[in-house]
Amino acid sequence: MNPDVVFLHGEVVTVDQQNRIAEAVAVKDGKIAAVGTSAEIKQMVGPHTKVVDLDGKSLLPGFIDSHLHIVAYGIDKLGVSCKAPHIQSIQDILNDLRAQAAVLANGKWVRAWGFDETKIVEHRYPTREELDQVSTEHPIIIVRACNHISVVNSKALEQFSIDRNTPNPKGGIIERDGQGELTGRLLESAHFQKSKEVAFSDEEILRALSRASADFVAAGITSVHDAGSSDANEFRLMQQAVRTGIIKNRIYAMVCTMDSPEAFVNTMIAAGITTGVGDERFKIGPAKLFTDGSSSGPTIATRKPYTSNPEDFGILYYSQEELNRLLTEAHKKGFQITVHAQGDRAIEMMLNCIEEAQKQYPREDARPRIEHAGITEPDLLERMKQLGVIPIPNPSFFYEYGEGYVKNYGERVNHMYPLRDFFDSGIIAAAGSDCPVTHYDPLFGIHMAMNRQSKQGTVIGGNQRVTVLEAIRAYTWNGAYASFEETKKGSIEVGKLADLVVLSDSILQISSEKIDQLHVELTMINGDIVHQLKP
């Protein structure tokens, strides 16, 4: 039987256990049929075989982003982007908000995303009063880039039923000034609980998912570990979008909602659903909770105070006992378990939880995860190894937020998202972008894993740099392992799914400083070419 597609004369980075580099690949019926030399594969070509001449370019396994938010990214594209190049000041943001409000009926939400106070000239948040000057007839919300903090106007506070007497929710802050007046800023659970009320229609969400999937496919992302939606309806729509072909990427969906994730986890447990339910296109992933805040906020939970503030240790969502109870039950029922844990204190709590869960209900190959694993110091690294934990670091964070990390955490940046330590310790770490917190491009993530430079050119924890093959593995095979799918995808080996990407040049020959200049020319999922640049 002749192959459907063959790739010849290339640099095939197989990411197999020997890191072999081949020349050619044959694809048949959605799977890898052969890997070898161009001469060997050429002999298989038939009259209907599509031949792709790589001309020395790299062919890689499809990229796996092990932590992003597909719904949030798509929805963000429907609002004002604070990351747009022309946004240099608060006034620029207010102008864009005013323009959006002008085309919306009174009472409709005006939304902005991607705000970062360190990137604008004022180095502060907009005030509630400034947002009120844009409109008092439209509720307005600006979500910070980390998606853990927002600032809203008076109309939004009214719709949220928040006044100066409203108490802070557990794990969150409704910010007030020195006189007790509301500033409009909502942090952590205060933000999560209310942001879900900024509702989009099902039609808008499906349109957003279509846009997101197209962008991810063009970047070579063939599989996504979705890290949580706003609510159960978005989770349902994500499944629907995969089933109907709106989403082309494969989805490994964490059981998590941004507000009250424990309630969603308990609902799924009660329904008898567990990790692994589904098929190769959509599969239920781990049960996920939040333990602390944002590394750039900064609101992460640390064992020592912030370098920038000796009184600040961050925010914790749960006590150790609460975390143990919630996730041990999920582990007992067969779920892979994970948490958002950025600070070393939060990471330590999750390690305690995993240890207790395995002590009560021992299970082989449970593969517990820790999303982000921000500050992973040596003692935590050793415990991760012993417990078989899969950390999910975010190399791209250093570009946007690296300078703030140095300011807030000092020397601890040498242990932040420590890919070098993970590889050296034999820990299987899978990389994610946390898009829309940072850009989704895996090639940029690989570049940052190798270089760890901020936008200003500062090297942040250079001791944690990795090689190009290690960085590629973090975005391919390791991601497949994190979802129990390493026998099906993540490397270019016979019998595995034909999820492949062709780059614009050789990733092994180009200098590490220029890897971010590469781009994806072709993306294949299940043997189908779903993206291809015109020659």
C-alpha positions in Angstrom: 0.0 0.0 0.0 1.5 3.4 -1.0 1.6 6.2 1.5 -0.8 9.1 1.4 2.0 11.6 2.0 5.8 11.4 2.2 8.3 14.0 3.4 11.7 13.8 1.8 15.2 15.4 2.1 14.6 16.9 5.5 16.0 17.1 9.0 13.5 14.8 10.8 13.8 15.4 14.5 12.2 12.2 15.8 12.3 12.9 19.5 12.5 9.2 20.1 14.4 7.8 23.1 17.7 8.0 21.2 16.9 11.5 19.7 17.6 10.1 16.2 17.7 12.4 13.3 16.3 11.0 10.0 15.7 12.3 6.5 12.2 11.2 5.5 8.8 10.1 6.7 5.9 8.3 5.1 2.3 8.8 6.3 -0.6 6.4 5.7 -4.2 6.4 7.1 -3.4 9.1 9.7 -0.3 7.4 11.2 3.4 7.3 10.7 4.1 4.4 8.3 7.9 4.6 7.9 10.9 6.7 9.1 14.2 6.5 7.3 16.4 7.8 4.5 15.0 9.7 1.5 16.1 6.8 -0.7 14.2 4.3 1.4 11.0 6.4 1.6 11.1 7.4 -2.1 10.7 3.7 -3.1 7.3 3.7 -1.4 5.8 6.6 -3.4 2.8 5.7 -5.5 0.8 7.5 -8.2 -1.5 9.2 -5.6 1.1 9.9 -3.0 1.6 13.6 -2.1 5.4 14.3 -2.0 6.7 17.1 0.2 10.3 18.1 -0.5 11.6 19.5 2.8 14.8 20.8 1.2 16.7 20.5 4.4 14.0 22.0 6.6 13.1 20.5 10.0 10.2 18.1 10.4 9.1 17.8 14.0 6.4 16.0 16.0 3.3 18.3 16.4 3.8 20.7 19.3 1.9 20.0 22.5 1.1 23.0 24.6 0.6 21.4 28.0 -1.0 24.5 29.6 -3.2 27.1 27.9 -6.7 28.4 28.0 -8.3 28.0 24.5 -11.6 29.6 25.4 -10.0 32.6 27.2 -7.6 33.3 24.3 -10.4 33.1 21.7 -12.7 35.4 23.8 -9.9 37.9 24.3 -9.8 38.4 20.5 -13.4 39.8 20.8 -12.3 42.6 23.1 -9.7 45.4 23.4 -6.2 44.2 23.5 -3.9 46.0 25.9 -1.0 44.2 24.3 -1.6 46.0 21.0 1.6 47.9 19.8 -0.1 51.3 20.0 -1.0 50.9 23.7 1.6 52.9 25.6 -0.4 54.6 28.3 -3.7 54.5 30.3 -5.1 57.1 27.9 -4.5 54.8 24.9 -6.5 52.1 26.7 -9.3 54.5 27.6 -9.5 55.7 24.0 -9.9 52.1 22.8 -12.5 51.3 25.4 -14.4 54.5 24.5 -14.4 53.4 20.8 -15.8 50.0 21.7 -18.4 51.5 24.0 -19.6 53.7 21.1 -20.7 50.7 19.0 -22.4 48.8 21.8 -25.8 49.3 23.3 -26.1 50.7 26.8 -25.7 47.9 29.3 -23.4 45.8 27.1 -20.0 44.8 28.6 -16.9 46.7 27.4 -14.0 44.3 27.8 -10.2 44.6 27.6 -7.5 42.0 28.2 -3.7 41.6 28.5 -3.2 44.7 30.8 0.2 45.0 32.4 0.9 48.0 34.6 4.6 47.6 34.2 4.4 48.0 30.4 2.7 51.5 30.3 4.2 54.9 31.1 2.2 55.5 34.3 3.2 52.1 35.8 -0.2 51.8 37.5 -3.7 50.5 37.1 -6.5 52.7 35.6 -8.8 53.9 38.4 -12.5 53.3 38.8 -13.0 57.0 38.2 -11.1 56.9 34.9 -13.2 54.0 33.7 -16.3 55.9 34.7 -15.2 58.7 32.4 -15.3 56.3 29.5 -18.9 55.3 30.3 -21.3 55.0 33.2 -23.9 53.3 31.0 -21.7 50.3 30.1 -20.1 48.0 32.6 -16.3 47.9 31.9 -13.7 45.3 32.9 -10.0 45.3 32.2 -8.3 41.9 32.9 -4.7 41.8 33.8 -2.4 39.7 31.6 -2.1 37.1 34.3 -5.9 36.7 34.3 -5.9 36.7 38.1 -6.7 40.5 38.6 -9.2 42.9 37.0 -10.2 46.5 37.4 -13.8 47.6 36.7 -15.9 50.7 36.7 -18.8 51.7 38.9 -21.4 50.2 36.6 -19.6 46.8 36.8 -19.4 47.0 40.6 -23.1 47.7 40.6 -23.8 44.7 38.4 -21.6 42.5 40.6 -23.5 43.7 43.7 -20.3 44.9 45.3 -20.2 47.9 47.6 -17.9 49.2 50.3 -19.5 46.8 52.8 -19.0 43.6 50.7 -16.5 41.3 52.5 -13.5 39.8 50.8 -14.1 36.3 49.5 -11.8 33.5 50.7 -8.7 33.6 48.6 -9.4 37.1 47.2 -9.4 40.8 47.7 -11.9 43.5 46.8 -9.4 46.4 47.0 -10.3 49.6 48.9 -8.4 52.8 49.4 -7.4 54.4 52.7 -10.9 55.7 53.2 -12.5 52.4 52.5 -13.7 53.3 49.1 -13.7 50.7 46.3 -10.8 51.2 43.8 -12.4 48.9 41.3 -9.6 46.4 41.5 -10.5 42.7 42.1 -7.8 40.2 43.0 -7.7 36.4 42.7 -11.0 34.7 43.8 -12.7 38.1 43.9 -11.9 38.4 40.2 -12.6 34.8 39.3 -16.0 34.8 41.0 -17.2 37.9 39.2 -15.5 37.6 35.8 -17.8 34.6 35.0 -20.7 37.1 35.0 -19.2 38.9 32.1 -21.0 36.4 29.9 -20.6 35.7 26.2 -23.3 34.0 24.1 -22.7 30.4 22.9 -22.4 31.7 19.4 -19.7 34.2 20.4 -17.8 31.4 22.3 -17.9 29.0 19.3 -16.7 31.8 17.1 -13.9 32.5 19.5 -12.9 28.8 19.6 -12.7 28.7 15.8 -10.3 31.7 15.8 -8.2 30.3 18.6 -7.9 26.9 16.9 -6.9 28.5 13.6 -4.1 30.5 15.3 -2.8 27.5 17.2 -2.8 25.2 14.2 -0.8 27.9 12.2 1.8 27.8 15.0 2.1 24.0 14.8 0.2 23.2 18.0 -1.5 19.9 17.3 -2.5 19.1 20.9 -3.7 21.4 23.7 -3.9 20.7 27.4 -6.7 23.1 28.2 -6.1 24.5 31.7 -9.7 25.5 32.6 -12.6 27.5 31.4 -14.8 30.1 33.2 -17.7 27.7 33.7 -19.2 24.3 32.8 -21.0 25.7 29.7 -17.7 26.7 28.2 -16.4 23.2 28.9 -19.4 21.8 27.1 -19.0 24.1 24.1 -15.3 23.1 23.8 -16.3 19.5 23.5 -19.0 20.4 20.9 -16.4 22.4 18.9 -14.1 19.5 18.8 -16.9 17.1 17.7 -18.1 19.4 14.9 -14.6 20.3 13.7 -14.6 23.9 14.8 -11.5 23.0 16.9 -9.0 21.1 14.9 -6.5 20.6 17.7 -6.6 17.6 20.0 -7.8 18.6 23.5 -6.8 17.1 26.9 -9.2 19.1 29.1 -8.5 19.7 32.7 -11.5 19.5 35.0 -11.4 23.0 36.3 -13.4 26.2 36.3 -11.8 29.6 37.2 -14.3 30.2 39.9 -15.1 27.5 42.5 -13.1 24.8 40.8 -13.7 22.4 43.7 -17.4 22.4 42.9 -16.8 21.5 39.3 -14.4 18.7 40.3 -16.9 17.3 42.8 -19.6 17.4 40.1 -17.5 15.4 37.7 -16.5 12.9 40.4 -20.2 12.4 41.2 -21.0 11.9 37.6 -18.5 9.0 37.4 -16.3 10.8 34.9 -12.5 10.4 35.3 -9.2 11.1 33.6 -8.8 9.4 30.3 -12.5 9.3 29.3 -12.9 10.3 25.6 -11.0 9.6 22.4 -7.9 10.8 20.6 -9.6 14.2 19.7 -11.1 15.1 23.1 -10.1 13.5 26.4 -10.8 14.3 30.1 -7.6 15.4 31.8 -6.7 15.9 35.5 -8.8 17.4 38.2 -7.3 20.8 38.9 -7.5 23.4 41.7 -5.8 26.7 42.4 -3.5 27.0 45.4 -2.0 30.5 44.9 -1.9 33.5 42.6 0.0 35.0 39.8 3.8 35.1 39.5 3.7 38.6 37.8 0.8 39.9 40.0 2.6 39.3 42.3 0.3 37.1 44.4 2.1 33.7 44.6 2.5 32.0 48.0 6.1 31.9 49.1 8.0 30.5 52.0 10.1 33.6 52.4 8.8 37.1 51.9 9.0 38.9 48.6 12.2 40.6 47.9 10.2 43.7 47.0 8.1 43.6 50.2 9.2 42.0 53.4 5.6 41.9 54.6 4.2 40.0 51.6 4.0 36.2 51.3 1.3 36.1 48.7 -2.2 34.5 48.7 -3.2 30.9 49.4 -6.6 29.5 48.3 -6.8 26.5 50.6 -5.4 25.2 53.9 -3.4 22.0 53.7 -6.3 20.0 55.2 -8.7 21.4 52.6 -6.4 20.7 49.7 -5.7 17.1 50.9 -9.4 16.4 51.3 -10.4 17.7 47.9 -7.7 16.2 45.8 -7.3 12.9 47.7 -11.0 12.1 46.8 -10.3 12.9 43.2 -7.2 10.7 43.3 -9.2 7.9 45.0 -11.7 8.0 42.1 -9.0 7.6 39.5 -8.3 11.2 38.5 -4.9 12.5 37.6 -4.6 15.4 40.0 -3.0 18.8 39.6 -2.9 22.3 40.9 -1.9 25.8 39.8 1.1 26.3 42.1 3.5 29.1 41.5 5.2 29.9 44.8 7.4 27.4 46.7 5.0 27.4 49.6 2.1 26.4 47.3 4.3 23.8 45.6 5.2 22.3 48.9 1.6 22.0 49.9 0.8 20.1 46.7 3.7 17.8 47.3 2.3 17.1 50.8 -1.1 16.5 49.3 0.2 14.0 46.7 2.2 12.2 49.4 -1.0 11.9 51.5 -3.2 10.8 48.6 -0.7 8.0 47.6 -0.4 7.0 51.2 -4.1 6.5 51.6 -4.8 5.2 48.1 -1.6 3.9 46.5 -1.8 3.9 42.7 0.8 2.9 40.1 1.6 5.5 37.4 -0.7 8.2 38.7 1.4 10.9 37.1 0.3 13.8 39.3 1.1 17.2 37.8 1.9 20.7 39.1 0.9 23.5 36.7 3.7 26.2 36.5 5.8 25.0 39.4 7.2 28.5 39.5 9.8 28.6 42.3 11.0 25.0 42.6 14.0 25.0 45.0 16.3 21.9 45.4 14.4 20.4 48.3 11.1 20.5 46.3 12.9 19.1 43.2 13.9 16.0 45.1 10.4 15.4 46.4 9.0 15.8 42.9 11.4 13.1 41.7 10.4 10.8 44.5 6.6 11.3 43.9 6.8 11.0 40.1 5.4 14.6 39.7 5.2 16.1 36.2 5.8 19.9 36.5 4.4 22.2 33.7 6.8 25.2 33.5 6.2 28.2 31.3 9.5 29.4 29.6 7.9 32.3 27.8 7.0 34.0 31.0 10.6 35.4 31.3 10.2 37.6 28.2 7.3 39.6 29.5 7.7 39.3 33.2 11.3 38.5 33.9 12.3 42.0 35.2 9.4 41.8 37.7 10.6 38.4 38.8 14.0 39.8 39.7 12.4 42.6 41.6 9.9 40.5 43.5 11.9 37.3 44.1 15.5 38.2 43.9 17.9 35.2 43.7 15.0 32.8 43.6 14.8 33.5 39.8 17.6 30.9 39.6 15.0 28.3 40.6 12.1 29.6 38.6 10.6 27.3 36.0 13.9 25.3 36.3 14.0 23.2 33.1 17.7 22.5 33.5 17.2 21.1 37.0 14.2 19.1 35.8 16.1 17.4 33.0 19.2 16.8 35.1 17.1 15.2 37.9 15.3 12.9 35.4 12.0 14.7 36.0 9.7 14.7 33.0 8.6 18.4 32.6 6.2 19.4 29.9 6.1 23.1 28.8 3.1 25.3 28.3 2.5 28.9 27.3 -0.4 29.6 29.6 -1.8 31.6 26.7 -3.3 34.2 26.8 -1.0 35.1 29.7 1.9 34.9 27.2 2.1 34.3 23.4 1.2 30.7 22.4 4.0 30.2 19.8 5.9 27.0 20.8 9.0 28.1 18.8 9.2 31.2 20.9 8.8 29.0 24.0 11.7 26.8 22.8 13.7 30.0 22.2 13.0 31.2 25.7 13.8 27.8 27.3 17.2 28.0 25.6 17.9 31.7 26.3 15.8 32.9 29.2 16.0 36.6 28.3 13.6 39.3 29.2 12.3 41.8 26.7 15.0 44.2 28.0 17.7 41.6 27.3 18.3 40.6 30.9 19.2 36.9 31.4 16.9 35.5 34.1 18.3 32.5 35.8 20.8 31.6 33.0 21.8 28.5 35.0 18.5 26.9 33.9 19.0 27.1 30.1 18.5 23.9 28.1 19.6 22.5 24.7 17.5 22.7 21.6 16.7 19.0 21.7 15.7 19.2 25.4 13.4 22.2 24.7 11.8 20.4 21.7 11.2 17.4 23.9 9.4 19.6 26.5 7.0 20.7 23.8 6.4 17.3 22.3 7.1 13.9 23.9 7.0 15.2 27.5 3.6 16.7 26.8 2.3 13.4 25.5 3.6 11.7 28.6 1.8 14.3 30.8 -1.5 13.1 29.3 -0.7 9.4 29.3 -0.3 9.4 25.5 3.4 8.9 24.9 2.7 5.6 23.0 0.4 7.4 20.6 2.1 10.8 19.9 4.9 13.2 20.8 7.6 11.6 18.6 8.0 10.5 15.0 7.9 6.8 15.2 6.2 4.1 13.2 2.6 3.5 14.3 2.1 6.9 16.1 -0.4 9.5 15.0 0.7 11.6 12.1 0.7 14.9 13.9 3.7 16.8 12.3 5.1 20.3 11.7 7.4 21.6 9.0 9.6 24.6 10.0 10.9 27.3 7.7 14.6 26.2 8.2 16.7 23.8 10.2 16.1 24.1 13.9 19.3 22.2 14.7 21.6 24.4 12.5 20.2 27.9 13.3 21.8 29.7 16.2 19.9 29.6 19.5 19.5 33.4 19.4 17.5 33.1 16.1 15.2 30.2 16.8 12.3 32.7 17.5 12.8 33.8 13.8 11.7 30.4 12.6 8.0 29.8 11.7 5.8 26.9 10.8 5.2 26.3 7.1 3.0 23.2 7.4 0.9 21.5 10.1 -0.5 18.0 9.8 -3.0 16.5 12.2 -4.0 12.8 11.9 -2.4 12.7 8.4 -4.4 15.7 7.2 -2.6 19.0 6.2 -4.6 21.6 8.2 -2.2 24.5 7.6 0.2 25.2 4.8 1.9 28.5 3.7 1.8 29.2 0.1 5.2 29.1 -1.6 
